[in-house]
């Protein structure tokens, strides 16, 4: 039976089974799209206008009869995700507005990366991904940590985390922006900025407590992945953690947008001929990382369009005392 989750209580989210994830939502993508439109509207939306918006945005439902849309509206009302509303002076027109329960369902969907709600919600998505990552990685305030990504670390690390760390010039030595060849040399404050290649990160062995790797494997060459993961393992302290976030093999609005971004956005200098991100099968990626960290030390959190892999370096074995 599917666990009932509160969207604000995700500390044990890694314990979810795959079959539980499949049944996590009580609504489908069209219904989520309706909730998204209502959540961003300053006033109730006329049902006829809602149908027009959905048809114009999603050509695959252009031929869907009006009666089926009204059936969806009725379903959402019965679930208490929306409520009908009338506006004075608008005659007998029927309007919809989102309820608190509907907002909760939309927030749940955001945690699981449903592509139809991404437009206009990038900030919320980044915060959710990082919040989930930090929950699994722990507080970074007292840790030596590095970020490997084509983006600015201050953007990837949540605002709450940056505020907690309260970085200053004296604290620079514990935070590292690890620059790979595919990204411009974007030097950021409050980090040590290190030029690196996948097989050679210029940090000593057993140095970092945590590493956050965001879309890195999807941009480096596939034959460099194993070298990069071995380097991450090398520079981690025993019981240190690596968090890997990558795109999954899932046709999506998000993936299409990122492909366009890597072709035209000046923050990237892609190495690959196709100038695009790679997508990954979550289980295959988990197995690839487990080859280096060990099967029992790797967990996979499937987020539909993203996958988060958290790998923990084993503790060092103590030498047996001699008698």
C-alpha positions as CSV (number, residue, x, y, z in Angstrom):
1,X,0.0,0.0,0.0
2,X,1.3,3.5,-0.9
3,X,2.6,5.6,2.0
4,X,0.7,8.8,2.7
5,X,3.4,11.5,2.6
6,X,3.3,15.1,3.8
7,X,5.1,17.2,1.3
8,X,7.0,18.9,4.1
9,X,8.2,15.7,5.7
10,X,10.6,14.0,3.3
11,X,13.4,12.9,5.6
12,X,12.7,9.3,4.9
13,X,12.0,9.7,1.2
14,X,14.8,7.4,0.2
15,X,12.9,4.5,1.8
16,X,10.1,4.6,-0.8
17,X,9.8,1.5,-3.0
18,X,9.5,1.9,-6.8
19,X,5.9,0.7,-6.9
20,X,5.0,3.3,-4.3
21,X,6.4,6.0,-6.5
22,X,4.2,4.9,-9.4
23,X,1.1,5.3,-7.3
24,X,2.2,8.5,-5.5
25,X,-0.2,10.9,-7.3
26,X,-4.0,10.8,-7.4
27,X,-4.1,13.0,-10.5
28,X,-2.6,12.8,-14.0
29,X,-0.6,15.3,-16.0
30,X,-3.6,17.1,-17.5
31,X,-5.1,17.6,-14.1
32,X,-1.7,18.8,-12.7
33,X,-1.5,21.3,-15.6
34,X,-4.9,22.6,-14.5
35,X,-3.7,23.0,-10.9
36,X,-0.6,24.8,-12.1
37,X,-2.6,27.3,-14.2
38,X,-4.9,28.0,-11.3
39,X,-2.0,28.3,-8.8
40,X,-0.6,31.2,-10.9
41,X,-3.8,32.9,-11.7
42,X,-4.6,36.0,-9.5
43,X,-8.3,35.3,-9.9
44,X,-10.6,32.4,-10.6
45,X,-10.4,31.0,-14.2
46,X,-13.5,30.5,-16.4
47,X,-13.9,26.9,-17.3
48,X,-14.2,27.6,-21.0
49,X,-11.0,29.7,-20.9
50,X,-9.2,26.9,-19.1
51,X,-10.2,24.5,-21.9
52,X,-8.9,26.9,-24.5
53,X,-5.6,27.4,-22.7
54,X,-5.1,23.6,-22.4
55,X,-5.9,23.0,-26.1
56,X,-3.6,25.8,-27.3
57,X,-0.7,24.6,-25.1
58,X,-0.9,20.9,-25.7
59,X,-1.8,20.1,-29.3
60,X,-2.1,16.4,-28.5
61,X,-5.4,17.1,-26.7
62,X,-6.8,19.5,-29.4
63,X,-9.5,17.0,-30.4
64,X,-10.5,16.1,-26.8
65,X,-14.3,16.8,-26.5
66,X,-15.4,19.5,-24.1
67,X,-17.4,17.0,-22.1
68,X,-14.2,15.2,-21.1
69,X,-12.7,18.4,-19.8
70,X,-15.8,19.0,-17.7
71,X,-15.5,15.5,-16.3
72,X,-11.9,16.3,-15.2
73,X,-13.1,19.5,-13.5
74,X,-15.8,17.4,-11.7
75,X,-13.1,14.9,-10.6
76,X,-10.9,17.7,-9.2
77,X,-13.8,19.2,-7.4
78,X,-14.7,15.8,-5.8
79,X,-11.1,15.5,-4.7
80,X,-11.3,19.0,-3.2
81,X,-8.4,20.1,-5.3
82,X,-10.4,22.9,-6.9
83,X,-13.7,24.6,-6.1
84,X,-16.3,26.3,-8.4
85,X,-16.7,30.0,-8.0
86,X,-19.0,32.6,-9.5
87,X,-18.0,36.2,-10.2
88,X,-20.6,39.0,-9.8
89,X,-21.5,40.4,-13.2
90,X,-20.3,37.4,-15.2
91,X,-23.8,35.8,-15.5
92,X,-24.0,32.1,-15.3
93,X,-20.4,31.4,-16.2
94,X,-18.6,28.9,-14.0
95,X,-15.2,29.6,-12.7
96,X,-12.5,27.5,-10.9
97,X,-10.0,28.3,-8.2
98,X,-7.4,26.1,-6.5
99,X,-7.9,24.9,-2.9
100,X,-5.2,24.4,-0.2
101,X,-5.4,20.7,-0.8
102,X,-4.8,21.3,-4.5
103,X,-1.8,23.4,-3.7
104,X,-0.4,20.5,-1.6
105,X,-0.9,18.1,-4.5
106,X,0.9,20.4,-6.8
107,X,3.8,20.7,-4.4
108,X,4.0,16.9,-4.2
109,X,4.2,16.8,-8.0
110,X,7.1,19.3,-7.9
111,X,9.1,17.0,-5.6
112,X,8.8,14.3,-8.3
113,X,9.7,16.4,-11.3
114,X,6.6,16.1,-13.5
115,X,7.5,17.9,-16.7
116,X,4.2,19.6,-17.3
117,X,4.6,21.9,-14.3
118,X,8.1,23.1,-15.0
119,X,7.3,26.2,-17.0
120,X,7.6,29.2,-14.7
121,X,8.6,27.1,-11.7
122,X,12.3,26.6,-12.2
123,X,13.2,28.4,-9.0
124,X,10.9,26.2,-6.9
125,X,12.3,23.1,-8.6
126,X,16.0,24.1,-7.9
127,X,15.1,24.7,-4.3
128,X,13.3,21.4,-3.9
129,X,16.2,19.4,-5.6
130,X,18.7,21.0,-3.3
131,X,16.6,20.7,-0.2
132,X,16.3,16.9,-0.9
133,X,20.0,16.7,-1.6
134,X,20.9,18.5,1.7
135,X,18.5,16.3,3.6
136,X,20.5,13.3,2.5
137,X,23.9,15.0,2.7
138,X,23.5,16.7,6.1
139,X,24.4,20.2,7.2
140,X,27.4,21.6,5.3
141,X,28.3,24.3,7.7
142,X,31.2,22.4,9.4
143,X,32.1,20.3,6.4
144,X,34.6,20.5,3.6
145,X,32.6,20.2,0.4
146,X,32.9,20.6,-3.3
147,X,30.4,21.2,-6.2
148,X,31.0,19.9,-9.7
149,X,28.5,21.4,-12.1
150,X,28.1,23.6,-15.2
151,X,26.4,26.2,-13.0
152,X,27.3,28.6,-10.3
153,X,27.6,26.9,-6.8
154,X,25.8,29.8,-5.2
155,X,22.8,29.0,-7.4
156,X,22.9,25.3,-6.8
157,X,23.3,25.4,-3.0
158,X,20.0,26.5,-1.4
159,X,19.7,30.0,0.0
160,X,19.0,28.5,3.4
161,X,22.3,26.6,3.2
162,X,24.3,29.7,2.1
163,X,22.8,31.7,4.9
164,X,23.6,29.0,7.4
165,X,27.3,28.8,6.3
166,X,27.6,32.6,6.4
167,X,30.7,32.5,4.2
168,X,33.5,34.9,4.7
169,X,37.0,35.3,3.4
170,X,38.4,33.4,6.3
171,X,36.1,30.4,5.6
172,X,37.0,30.0,1.9
173,X,39.2,26.9,2.5
174,X,36.3,24.6,3.1
175,X,34.3,25.2,0.0
176,X,35.4,24.3,-3.6
177,X,34.0,25.1,-7.0
178,X,35.4,22.3,-9.1
179,X,35.5,23.5,-12.7
180,X,35.4,21.0,-15.6
181,X,36.6,21.7,-19.1
182,X,33.0,22.0,-20.5
183,X,32.2,25.1,-18.4
184,X,33.6,28.6,-18.6
185,X,36.0,29.7,-15.9
186,X,33.3,31.4,-13.9
187,X,35.1,32.3,-10.6
188,X,32.7,32.6,-7.7
189,X,33.2,34.3,-4.3
190,X,33.5,32.3,-1.1
191,X,34.8,29.3,-3.0
192,X,38.2,28.0,-4.0
193,X,37.9,27.7,-7.7
194,X,39.7,24.7,-9.1
195,X,40.4,23.9,-12.8
196,X,40.0,20.2,-13.2
197,X,39.5,17.4,-15.6
198,X,37.4,14.3,-15.0
199,X,40.4,12.1,-14.2
200,X,42.4,14.6,-12.2
201,X,40.8,16.8,-9.5
202,X,43.6,18.8,-7.8
203,X,42.7,17.9,-4.2
204,X,44.5,15.5,-1.9
205,X,43.2,12.1,-1.0
206,X,40.5,11.8,1.7
207,X,40.0,15.6,1.9
208,X,36.3,16.4,1.3
209,X,33.3,15.4,3.5
210,X,30.7,15.9,0.7
211,X,30.6,16.3,-3.1
212,X,27.6,17.6,-5.0
213,X,27.7,16.5,-8.7
214,X,24.9,18.2,-10.7
215,X,24.5,17.2,-14.3
216,X,28.2,16.5,-14.6
217,X,28.1,13.0,-15.9
218,X,25.6,14.2,-18.5
219,X,28.1,16.7,-20.0
220,X,31.5,14.9,-19.8
221,X,32.4,12.3,-22.3
222,X,30.9,8.9,-21.4
223,X,34.3,7.2,-21.4
224,X,35.5,9.7,-18.8
225,X,32.7,8.9,-16.3
226,X,34.5,6.1,-14.5
227,X,37.7,8.2,-14.1
228,X,35.6,11.0,-12.7
229,X,33.8,8.8,-10.2
230,X,37.1,7.3,-9.1
231,X,38.5,10.8,-8.5
232,X,35.4,11.6,-6.4
233,X,35.9,8.5,-4.4
234,X,39.6,9.3,-3.9
235,X,39.1,12.8,-2.6
236,X,36.3,11.9,-0.2
237,X,37.0,11.1,3.4
238,X,36.0,7.7,4.7
239,X,32.2,7.9,5.3
240,X,32.1,11.0,3.1
241,X,29.1,11.2,0.6
242,X,28.8,11.9,-3.1
243,X,25.4,13.2,-4.4
244,X,24.8,12.7,-8.1
245,X,21.9,14.4,-9.9
246,X,21.3,13.5,-13.5
247,X,18.5,13.6,-16.1
248,X,16.8,10.3,-16.7
249,X,15.7,8.7,-20.0
250,X,12.4,10.5,-20.0
251,X,10.9,12.6,-22.9
252,X,10.2,15.9,-21.3
253,X,9.8,19.6,-21.5
254,X,12.7,20.0,-19.1
255,X,15.1,17.9,-21.2
256,X,14.2,19.8,-24.4
257,X,14.9,23.1,-22.6
258,X,18.2,22.0,-21.3
259,X,19.3,20.8,-24.8
260,X,18.5,24.2,-26.1
261,X,20.3,25.8,-23.2
262,X,23.6,24.0,-23.9
263,X,23.5,25.0,-27.5
264,X,23.0,28.7,-26.9
265,X,23.7,29.7,-23.3
266,X,27.1,31.3,-22.7
267,X,27.8,29.6,-19.4
268,X,28.5,26.3,-21.3
269,X,31.3,25.2,-23.6
270,X,30.1,21.7,-24.4
271,X,32.8,19.3,-25.5
272,X,30.6,16.8,-27.2
273,X,29.8,17.1,-30.9
274,X,26.1,17.1,-30.3
275,X,26.4,19.8,-27.7
276,X,23.8,18.1,-25.5
277,X,23.2,16.5,-22.2
278,X,23.1,12.7,-21.8
279,X,20.2,11.0,-20.1
280,X,20.5,8.0,-17.9
281,X,18.7,4.9,-16.9
282,X,18.5,5.3,-13.1
283,X,19.2,1.7,-12.3
284,X,22.1,1.5,-14.7
285,X,23.6,4.7,-13.2
286,X,23.2,3.3,-9.7
287,X,25.1,0.2,-10.8
288,X,27.8,2.2,-12.4
289,X,28.4,4.2,-9.2
290,X,28.1,1.1,-7.1
291,X,31.0,-0.5,-9.0
292,X,33.3,2.1,-7.2
293,X,31.5,2.7,-3.9
294,X,30.0,-0.7,-3.3
295,X,26.4,-1.9,-3.8
296,X,25.4,-1.5,-0.2
297,X,26.7,2.1,0.0
298,X,24.6,3.5,-2.8
299,X,20.9,4.6,-2.7
300,X,18.8,5.7,-5.7
301,X,15.9,8.2,-5.4
302,X,14.0,8.2,-8.7
303,X,12.4,11.6,-9.4
304,X,10.9,10.8,-12.8
305,X,12.9,13.2,-14.9
306,X,15.8,13.4,-12.5
307,X,17.6,10.7,-10.5
308,X,19.5,11.4,-7.3
309,X,22.1,8.9,-6.3
310,X,23.7,9.2,-2.9
311,X,26.9,7.2,-2.5
312,X,28.8,6.8,0.8
313,X,32.5,6.0,0.9
314,X,33.0,3.0,3.3
315,X,34.7,3.6,6.7
316,X,38.3,2.5,6.9
317,X,38.9,-0.9,8.4
318,X,40.9,-0.7,11.6
319,X,43.9,-2.8,11.8
320,X,43.6,-5.8,14.2
321,X,45.4,-5.2,17.4
322,X,48.4,-7.4,17.8
323,X,48.8,-9.4,20.9
